[in-house]
């Protein structure tokens, strides 16, 4: 698995922190409270990350999915 793959468009959190790689996104999702991690949307995002890390053609899907999820969790309006 290659967790060092970089997103085409970094995901910026409300704190200003950037998720630039699959590893960054993975760490962020795993840092969520267990109650949020058990959300189907979070589970789907983790699955997309794993597919992208395994070498599948899922980087764009993972990037979009994680960005959408982060905006929803942090209550950031869609662009």
C-alpha positions in Angstrom: 0.0 0.0 0.0 1.2 3.5 -0.8 -0.2 6.0 1.7 2.3 8.6 0.4 0.2 9.3 -2.7 -0.6 13.0 -2.9 -4.1 14.5 -3.7 -4.3 16.7 -6.7 -6.2 19.2 -4.6 -5.2 19.3 -0.9 -8.1 19.3 1.5 -8.0 22.3 3.9 -9.5 21.8 7.3 -11.2 24.6 9.2 -8.1 24.8 11.4 -6.0 25.6 8.3 -4.3 22.2 8.4 -4.0 20.6 5.0 -4.6 16.9 4.1 -2.2 16.5 1.2 -1.7 12.7 1.1 -3.6 9.6 1.7 -1.7 9.2 4.9 -2.8 12.7 6.1 -6.5 11.8 5.3 -6.2 8.4 7.0 -4.7 9.9 10.2 -7.4 12.6 10.2 -10.3 10.1 9.8 -8.8 7.8 12.5 -8.5 10.7 14.9 -12.3 11.2 14.8 -14.3 10.0 17.8 -15.5 6.4 17.5 -19.1 7.6 17.2 -18.2 9.6 14.0 -16.0 6.8 12.6 -19.0 4.4 12.7 -20.9 6.7 10.3 -21.5 5.1 6.9 -20.1 8.1 5.1 -16.8 7.9 7.1 -16.6 4.2 6.5 -17.1 4.8 2.7 -14.4 7.4 2.8 -12.0 5.1 4.5 -12.8 2.4 2.0 -12.0 4.8 -0.9 -8.7 5.7 0.8 -7.8 2.1 1.1 -8.6 1.4 -2.6 -6.5 4.4 -3.6 -3.6 3.2 -1.4 -3.8 -0.3 -2.9 -3.0 1.2 -6.3 -6.5 1.3 -7.7 -7.5 4.2 -9.9 -9.4 5.8 -7.1 -7.3 8.9 -6.2 -9.8 11.4 -7.6 -12.7 9.5 -6.0 -10.9 9.4 -2.6 -10.0 13.1 -2.9 -13.6 14.2 -3.6 -15.1 11.9 -1.1 -12.8 13.0 1.8 -13.2 16.7 0.9 -17.0 16.3 0.9 -16.9 14.5 4.2 -14.6 17.0 5.9 -16.9 19.9 4.8 -19.9 18.1 6.2 -18.3 17.2 9.5 -16.9 20.7 10.0 -20.1 22.3 8.7 -18.3 24.1 5.9 -20.6 25.1 3.0 -20.1 23.4 -0.4 -18.3 25.5 -2.9 
